[in-house]
Amino acid sequence: MPKIEETVCQNDPSEAETTPHVSKTPEQSQENKNYCLHDHSPDLTETVNKVSRLNIAHEIIVNQDFCMEERVLPPNSPEGKLMETMHNAFWDHLKEQLSNIPPDFTCALDLLKEIKISFLSLLLPWHNRLRNEIEEALDMDLLKQEAEHGALDVPRLSNYIVNLMKLLCAPVRDEAVRKLENIPDPVNLLKGIFHVLGLMQMDMVNYTIRSLRPYLKEHSIEYERAKFQELLNKHPNLLDYTIKWLTKTATDLTTPPLSSSVPSSTSSMACSSSHWKVISLELPSPTMVLHQSYLNLLLWDPADEEFPETLLMDRMRLQEMAFQLKQLTILASVLLVARSLSGNVLFSSPEFVDKLKCITKALIEEFNFRPEEAMLSVSEQVSQEIHQGLKDMGLTPLSRDNTASLIDQLQNIAKKENCIRNIIDQRIRLFFKRCFICGMQESLLDFPGGLILIKGELTELAWKFVNLIHHNHQVFGPYYAEILNNIIPPPHTK
């Protein structure tokens, strides 16, 4: 029996009655693994289901682009070949059964039953007349009797099904349904019906998601906190990594530097993590610790599995933000070096800047894996673009020495200790910290120098990060407050 087309989450309703199979993403698998790390109780399945429902509801709330899309397996992949072989075997078997004399309707009845279930799942609560019509037209007991007497009219039923699909499908599926009318072979027609029905079910799920989103947003804080509390009641160790995460930040903030000497501004930039924090021998406030902990998430080692449980649903999102942050650091460093050597006149052209940014973004995609090779390509391409840009604007081209200096400085950005890269890194991270403390609007009024050429990209990323963290704090704030009260002793009364 073939299943209706599988669908997957695009870019991951909580308890809709009929939803296509959703393949587990790495993020969901990680959540289930960590939430139930030490659980060997009989109700493990129930716990995993609760986590899955919580994750889907959370995804609908925080990801405006969340929807279901058709899953198309690569034809040459092992999974794609296996699926194609299984499907072809089923349809060939159906064709063989219908070609027998007398015909064997065993598989056809199973298909009709699945089609009926699919149709009923597409109906809204007030579609009573249509529900009764489907129940009557696809009465399985009656169809079984017809099959036993060799009187089951598969072409007539297929025609009825296609007409019903025309009535129920979304406008975007009109063309696909019309094509079904031109398929003469009954087996190929049933095959096409199953495919389009899968798309219609996917459309219905997306409609349900859009309908649920306003309600979920209105009640998301209470819903997520209540569901998490249910999990915490069953698994008391569910906050272990969260406690460790906050404790480490508090310890780092109160630990004096190894050397008592004051480091120079240049040497202090060598360590990216130090850009997030200011060491203080006084006890930090709970708010300071929490803000710092959130910022440290953008420095998290992907190999470290002890990720705070309260943020597991957003782990992949935060990793993607950390990647984008690093890309913006490299991009801004390239633009700063290029502008310093080619002059402000060339960089006053928005068209030239946009073109240079587009080229650089494409070339640094592999920076994490091959930084030297990436920056070699960047240096060559950027120097060519600057040379051509100066020529087009009638400006003096770079001298041979300046060109060599430009290429050399761009290639040096691949080194972690590069001064320009570390300055940009520091300013970006301080901007994020300021967004937490002062708010986005005030932070944008005092935008850091040297970052103006990436203001649009950096602002968009900061908004995403702040909004995500704001939602997380609204949901889990009471848990954080209790943990921090235990970590940070109250100030002594003088």
Secondary structure, 3 states (H helix, E strand, C coil): CCCCCCEEEECCCCCCCCCCCECCCHHHHHHHHHHCCCCCCCCHHHHHHHHHHHHHHHHHHHCCCCEEEECCCCCCCHHHHHHHHHHHHHHHHHHHHHHCCCCCCHHHHHHHHHHHHHHHHHCCCCCHHHHHHHHHHCCHHHHHHHHHCCCCCHHHHHHHHHHHHHHHCCHHHHHHHHHHCCCCCHHHHHHHHHHHHHHHHHHHHHHHHHHHHHHHHHHHHHHHHHHHHHHHHHCHHHHHHHHHHHHHHHHHHHCCCCCCCCCCHHHHCCCHHHHHCCCCCCCCCHHHHHHHHHHHHHHCCCCCCCCCHHHHHHHHHHHHHHHHHHHHHHHHHHHHHHHHHHCHHHHCCHHHHHHHHHHHHHHCCCCCCCHHHHHHHHHHHHHHHHHHHHHHCCCCCCCHHHHHHHHHHHHHCCCCCCHHHHHHHHHHHHHHHHHHHHCHHHHHHCCCCCCHHHHHHHHHHHHHHHHHHHHHHHHHHHHHHHHHHHHCCCCCCC
